[in-house]
């Protein structure tokens, strides 16, 4: 009977020391890490901009907005395939767009004046004015 009691006591002691070790390790890890961490604001919410290309000109709506990510959706309403080019502080272009088909381009536009042109020389270009960066979406609800 004395043997069982000694085993129980040693088992309790091991469990207590194991618990104390776990608490000590937890406290050590809790003390690790930086006291200050960067909490950079989120980027502005992307905006949707539309472009229409017909046989005469390129039209973009809206033509004025703040800098940030822009999803530019392009509709080719001309009679031939075109490529849409965005020229300015940030540049980009679409793949060839077939007549009657849409395409899109995603750009991170900086402040400045842009010219949006079609690959056909007879089509008049559009001008876009991009202002200062849009407000952060940091505290906007339901944003990804």
C-alpha positions as CSV (number, residue, x, y, z in Angstrom):
1,X,0.0,0.0,0.0
2,X,2.8,2.4,0.7
3,X,4.2,1.7,-2.7
4,X,1.0,2.9,-4.5
5,X,1.0,6.1,-2.4
6,X,4.6,6.9,-3.4
7,X,3.8,6.4,-7.1
8,X,0.8,8.6,-6.9
9,X,2.8,11.3,-5.1
10,X,5.6,11.2,-7.7
11,X,3.1,11.3,-10.5
12,X,1.4,14.4,-9.0
13,X,4.8,16.0,-8.7
14,X,5.6,15.4,-12.3
15,X,2.2,16.7,-13.5
16,X,2.7,19.8,-11.3
17,X,6.2,20.5,-12.7
18,X,4.9,19.9,-16.2
19,X,2.1,22.4,-15.7
20,X,4.5,25.0,-14.2
21,X,6.9,24.5,-17.2
22,X,4.0,25.0,-19.6
23,X,3.0,28.3,-17.9
24,X,6.6,29.5,-17.8
25,X,7.1,28.7,-21.6
26,X,3.8,30.6,-22.3
27,X,5.0,33.6,-20.4
28,X,8.3,33.6,-22.2
29,X,6.6,33.5,-25.6
30,X,4.1,36.2,-24.6
31,X,7.0,38.5,-23.9
32,X,8.4,38.0,-27.4
33,X,7.6,40.2,-30.4
34,X,7.7,43.9,-31.3
35,X,6.1,46.4,-29.0
36,X,5.2,48.6,-32.0
37,X,3.8,47.0,-35.1
38,X,3.0,48.8,-38.4
39,X,-0.7,49.5,-38.8
40,X,-0.5,50.9,-42.3
41,X,-3.9,52.0,-43.6
42,X,-5.6,50.0,-46.3
43,X,-5.5,51.1,-49.9
44,X,-8.5,52.9,-51.3
45,X,-11.4,50.8,-52.6
46,X,-11.0,50.1,-56.3
47,X,-13.3,52.0,-58.6
48,X,-15.0,51.0,-61.7
49,X,-14.4,53.1,-64.8
50,X,-16.1,52.4,-68.2
51,X,-14.7,53.0,-71.7
52,X,-16.5,52.8,-74.9
53,X,-14.8,52.6,-78.3
54,X,-16.8,53.3,-81.4
55,X,-15.7,54.0,-85.0
56,X,-15.2,57.7,-84.2
57,X,-13.8,58.1,-80.6
58,X,-13.0,56.7,-77.2
59,X,-15.3,57.7,-74.4
60,X,-14.4,57.2,-70.7
61,X,-16.7,57.8,-67.7
62,X,-15.9,59.2,-65.2
63,X,-13.1,61.3,-66.6
64,X,-11.9,62.7,-63.2
65,X,-11.2,60.6,-60.1
66,X,-8.6,60.1,-57.4
67,X,-5.5,58.0,-57.7
68,X,-5.6,54.3,-56.7
69,X,-6.7,51.0,-58.2
70,X,-9.0,51.3,-61.2
71,X,-10.9,48.5,-63.0
72,X,-11.3,49.8,-66.5
73,X,-14.0,47.9,-68.4
74,X,-13.8,48.4,-72.2
75,X,-16.6,47.8,-74.8
76,X,-15.6,47.7,-78.4
77,X,-18.5,49.0,-80.4
78,X,-16.4,49.7,-83.6
79,X,-16.5,47.4,-86.6
80,X,-12.9,46.1,-86.2
81,X,-10.7,44.6,-83.6
82,X,-8.9,47.2,-81.4
83,X,-6.4,47.4,-78.6
84,X,-7.0,50.1,-75.9
85,X,-3.9,51.9,-74.6
86,X,-3.6,54.0,-71.4
87,X,-0.7,56.4,-71.6
88,X,0.4,58.6,-68.7
89,X,2.2,58.3,-65.4
90,X,1.0,54.7,-65.3
91,X,0.7,52.8,-68.6
92,X,-1.2,49.7,-69.7
93,X,-3.1,48.2,-72.5
94,X,-5.7,45.5,-73.2
95,X,-5.4,42.5,-75.4
96,X,-7.0,42.7,-78.8
97,X,-10.7,43.2,-78.4
98,X,-13.1,41.8,-81.0
99,X,-16.0,44.0,-82.3
100,X,-19.0,43.8,-79.9
101,X,-16.9,42.3,-77.1
102,X,-15.9,43.6,-73.7
103,X,-12.5,43.4,-72.0
104,X,-11.0,44.9,-68.9
105,X,-7.7,46.2,-67.5
106,X,-6.7,46.7,-63.9
107,X,-4.3,49.6,-63.2
108,X,-2.9,51.3,-60.1
109,X,-3.2,54.8,-61.4
110,X,-1.0,57.6,-60.1
111,X,-1.8,61.3,-60.1
112,X,-1.6,63.0,-63.5
113,X,-3.2,63.3,-66.9
114,X,-3.8,60.2,-69.1
115,X,-4.6,59.7,-72.7
116,X,-6.7,56.7,-73.6
117,X,-6.3,55.7,-77.2
118,X,-7.5,52.9,-79.5
119,X,-5.1,51.1,-81.9
120,X,-6.9,52.5,-85.0
121,X,-5.5,56.0,-86.0
122,X,-9.0,57.4,-87.0
123,X,-10.4,57.0,-83.5
124,X,-10.1,60.2,-81.4
125,X,-8.6,59.6,-77.9
126,X,-10.1,60.4,-74.5
127,X,-8.4,62.3,-71.7
128,X,-8.5,61.3,-68.0
129,X,-7.5,63.5,-65.1
130,X,-6.4,61.6,-62.0
131,X,-6.2,63.6,-58.8
132,X,-4.6,62.9,-55.4
133,X,-5.0,59.5,-53.9
134,X,-8.5,58.5,-52.8
135,X,-9.3,58.1,-49.1
136,X,-8.3,54.8,-47.4
137,X,-10.9,52.1,-47.0
138,X,-9.5,51.4,-43.5
139,X,-12.7,51.8,-41.5
140,X,-15.2,50.9,-44.3
141,X,-17.5,48.1,-43.4
142,X,-17.9,45.1,-45.7
143,X,-14.7,45.7,-47.6
144,X,-12.4,42.8,-48.4
